Amino acid sequence: MNIFISGLGIISPLGIGVKENYEKLYKGKSGISNLEIIDSIHKGKLPVGEIKYSNDDLLNFLQEDTIEKPYSRTMLIALIAIKEALNDAKISKSDIKKYRIGLISASTVGGIRETEQNFEDFIKNKKTEDFISTHSIADATEKIANKLGIKHYQTTINTACSSSSNAITLGSRLLKNNLLDIVIVGGVDTLSKYTINGFSSLLLLDSEPCKPFDNDRKGINLGEGAGFIVLESEESIKTRKINPKAKLKGYGIASDAYHNTATSPDGIGLQKAMNLAFRNSQLTPIDIDYINTHGTGTPNNDLTEGIAMKTVFNKNIPDFSSTKSYTGHCLAAAGAINIIFSVIALTNNFIIGNLNFKNPIPQHGLKPVLKTKKEKKIRNIMSNAIGMGGFCTSIIISKC
Amino acid sequence: MLKLPRLYIKKTACTSSLEIILNKNTFNFKQFKKNREKRMIIEPNYREVLNANISRRGARYMKMGLYTALKCLESNTKEIDAIIVGTGIGDFSFTEKFLLEMIEKKEENLSPNTFIQSMDSLISANIAILTQSDGYNTTYVNRGVSFENTIIDAGLHFLEDKTNLILVGAADELTANYAKAISKSGFLDTKHSKTIKKSLGEGSVFALLSNKGIKGEVFIEDIQVLLNASTDEINKTIKQLLVNNKIGFKDISLMLADRELVSNLYGLDKLPTIYYKDYVGEYPTSSSFAVWLSEKILITQHIPNLICVNNTVPSTFRKIIIVNQYKNNTSIILISL
């Protein structure tokens, strides 16, 4: 059974909506800036991918009068992206009643932002907002499913930085096993003092805009965002007379089984995931025209990811780039955002440029596409995500 | 409705507030205090299966899950095709720890170990590392049906390919601050909360599932999950489940259920019932304990002496139905011999 992508929805440091994101990607314009909104000692000192809208701004954008309280920033940006995706796929309220529709989201830290804002008062036994209800990554998904009337299946998963990629593969499996007709899949994470300090303590943050695959790379810039896509079975596409944007051709999932914070030297887990993706999609390395990499900008990731690609592609690596220099690393949302960027590249026939690159990493010598490569015929794109703890997912999308 | 193949339960392990005495042909619980406000696990001897470093410095959530998973895999020599874990609360204790550090140390010189070990995905990742399993690996964080989601995922795998052995499990840890926050927010309060005081609990259960089984082995025959379901919808789902499996209420030997929900359900009130949350407390993945208990009852054909059963207990046990409710989540699981 063929699985199609019929709708896209995104809010990222590049802007709200697919159009704004596409324009910035095409122009090679980064969304990385100084940390402004969050109250932290790192304010003004750290480059991050911040969505420059307050929660009130986001509420205004949504124009909703029925948001179930308490809600988190995570829920707001997820809802914005999900609504755009549903709209894009032309799914109406009556369609939600008519078809077997599911919602699968992913997040690493859920409502941590609201938890951290209230925690000091809480432990001092002062009165606080209800943060415990919104703390779980399940909360936003449950509230959104309830709001939209989605009853057939809903869940939230956490596999660190590959979370939303896994949400996409799970959705695909539910469609293929004929348990659903349509599924909205993706992920969300907001910036927080918690993650900023966490990654800082691991010495994984770059104090400058990140340089994916560059020899002088120092680490990641954290980002926040929500990316959701609508997947449908072939039958559903035909019944609803929808023109899909791309085909979800195949995927592969594997564990690196090596370490909690580092990838194995040869990126074994990612190699296995890529090879499984080829088998699942019945394609080979020569069929891939562009690899949209995980490319976080850490010394370990870009080295091992490059080695893994070189091994699997037998040194014949197609055009590749990392988009982390546009959005920062949006953690759980990264995988879905990458797929959305890949669909944008696929349907508009261009390769996204990898910003801030000067010199290749000597151990593999790989050089990404530096500037927007226009009018490039693309048949198939491979998009990879690697989560801390060894969660590796490789997804291949194709032209319809 | 979901239709999955039979999921045979090959092996289980349980870490609980109950002290479990397991013999070859029977099992029992040691005397426990009823009406405790919090049901905390009997802390296992982590050094049995975990190294000194993890045992000493590891996050409790992770240790609890890892210990139980490794006990489940103790005598297993076959390759595990997938590792799927569910949690409702996640790693709250190390999240608290890092938050406190951030406050006390004003965001300077923070412990990376605390941050890394505060992740929900920690258990499934570390099972893979410790067992060197390179297959499918994921963590569901979906409140009251987190464990059910792992079973459904395993079922999907069995439908899709030659997958043979899948490890599923759940872990939920209770901390003092979590209990306090839940109480203050009224998150778990229902209309009965003034009269029925809920004990909060914690625990972990792991099970090795296979799509191949032999006579005398217990299998999960059906599983359904609902969100924001009305009593009517739950009743309809139970009815449909019975029809789909060509059975009636008379074929159900025993029910394991949530006390509050069951009083509203049609036809089930005559069934011999164990209110399992009376023994392990309320936590998102408590249904994993119900699954563990069901498997043990079916294999040993024995109910532990200290467990109360509502209504007359049958002489043999063939099918057990679990009806679980946690806030807006409902699940119905049919376990059979």
Interface residues (C-beta under 8 A of the other chain):
Chain A: S40 I41 H42 T108 G110 I112 T115 E116 F119 E120 F122 I123 T128 D130 F131 I132 S133 S136 I137 A138 T141 E142 A145 N146 K151 Y153 Q154 T155 T156 I157 N158 T159 A160 N166 L170 R173 L174 K176 N177 L179 K193 Y194 N197 G198 F199 S200 S201 L202 L203 I253 A254 S255 D256 A257 Y258 H259 N260 T261 I268 G269 K272 G387 M388 G389 G390 F391
Chain B: L2 I83 G88 I89 G90 T95 E96 F98 L99 L100 M102 I103 K106 E107 E108 L110 S111 P112 F115 I116 S118 M119 D120 S121 L122 S124 A125 N126 A128 I129 T131 Q132 S133 D134 G135 Y136 N137 T138 T139 Y140 V141 N142 R143 V145 S146 N149 D153 L156 L159 E160 N177 Y178 K180 A181 I182 K184 S185 F187 V225 L226 L227 N228 N328
